[in-house]
Amino acid sequence: MHIDHPMIRRTERRDPWPRLLSEVLTLAGPRAELVRHTERAWSSVTFSGTRHTIALAFAEVEAIAQGEAYLAALPEHEFTIPAHLVADAAVVAVEHETIPCPRMIVEAELLLLDGA
């Protein structure tokens, strides 16, 4: 699900999180539910950018299968975010619930560098 809105297109260079979130949701599949997204500034001596934490839920057996595919694909996925580079994408937590229904929650952290 790519978010295609004129305001988002105009602000992608300055604020690329909508595009990043859209690509993550597309990679995760149509049964993924966004639980939360946080963003914080990040910098090193030579680079600056933002670190994003994205938590997605996958409910029921079919969605959990999509979640497993997302777990495998995320670290190697090539993101296409204008003027930015995803330097790192890692799964940092996976929670499984069984009651009241099978559910998996995946938390990932992505490092998005400016000016790539």
C-alpha positions in Angstrom: 0.0 0.0 0.0 1.9 3.0 -1.2 0.6 6.3 0.1 0.1 8.5 -3.0 -1.0 12.0 -2.0 0.3 15.3 -3.4 1.2 16.6 0.0 3.3 13.5 0.8 5.1 13.7 -2.6 6.1 17.3 -1.9 7.4 16.5 1.6 9.2 13.2 0.9 12.6 14.8 0.7 12.1 16.6 4.0 10.0 14.0 5.8 10.3 10.6 4.2 8.6 8.5 7.0 5.3 8.1 5.0 7.1 6.5 2.1 9.1 4.3 4.5 6.0 3.2 6.3 4.2 2.6 3.0 7.0 0.3 1.8 7.2 -1.6 5.1 3.4 -2.2 5.0 3.6 -3.3 1.3 6.4 -5.7 2.1 4.5 -7.1 5.1 1.4 -7.8 3.1 -2.3 -6.8 3.2 -3.0 -8.6 6.5 -0.4 -6.6 8.5 -1.8 -4.2 11.0 0.2 -1.2 12.1 0.5 -1.2 15.9 2.9 1.8 16.2 5.5 3.9 14.5 8.1 6.0 16.3 10.8 8.2 14.9 13.9 9.7 16.5 16.8 11.8 15.2 20.0 9.9 14.6 23.5 11.1 13.7 27.1 10.0 13.5 30.3 12.0 12.7 29.6 11.6 9.0 25.9 10.8 8.6 22.5 12.1 9.8 19.1 10.6 9.6 16.4 9.0 11.6 15.8 5.7 13.4 12.3 4.3 13.0 10.7 1.7 15.2 7.7 0.0 13.5 5.5 -2.6 15.1 3.1 -4.7 13.0 0.6 -7.3 14.1 -0.4 -10.4 12.1 -3.6 -12.0 13.4 -4.9 -15.5 12.5 -2.9 -18.3 10.8 -2.8 -16.9 7.2 -1.6 -13.5 8.4 1.1 -15.1 10.6 2.4 -16.9 7.5 2.7 -13.4 5.8 4.4 -12.2 9.0 7.0 -15.0 8.7 7.7 -14.1 5.1 8.1 -10.4 6.2 10.6 -11.5 8.9 12.7 -13.2 6.3 12.5 -10.4 3.6 13.0 -7.3 5.7 16.7 -7.4 6.3 17.6 -7.7 2.6 14.8 -5.5 1.2 15.9 -2.7 -1.2 13.9 0.4 -0.2 13.3 3.2 -2.8 13.0 6.4 -0.9 14.1 9.5 -2.8 17.2 11.2 -1.4 17.4 8.7 1.5 19.0 5.3 2.2 17.8 2.6 4.5 21.2 1.7 6.0 19.9 -1.0 8.3 16.6 -2.8 8.8 16.4 -5.4 11.6 13.8 -7.3 13.4 14.3 -6.6 17.1 11.4 -8.4 18.7 8.7 -11.0 17.9 5.9 -11.8 20.3 3.4 -14.7 19.8 0.0 -14.7 21.4 -2.5 -17.6 21.4 -5.5 -16.2 23.3 -8.0 -15.1 22.2 -6.7 -15.9 18.7 -3.3 -16.6 17.2 -1.4 -13.4 16.8 2.2 -12.4 16.1 3.6 -8.9 16.7 6.9 -8.0 15.0 8.9 -4.9 16.0 11.6 -3.7 13.5 14.1 -0.9 13.6 15.2 0.9 10.5 18.0 3.4 10.1 17.1 6.0 7.4 20.1 8.2 6.3 19.6 11.6 4.7 21.1 12.7 1.4 21.7 9.3 -0.2 
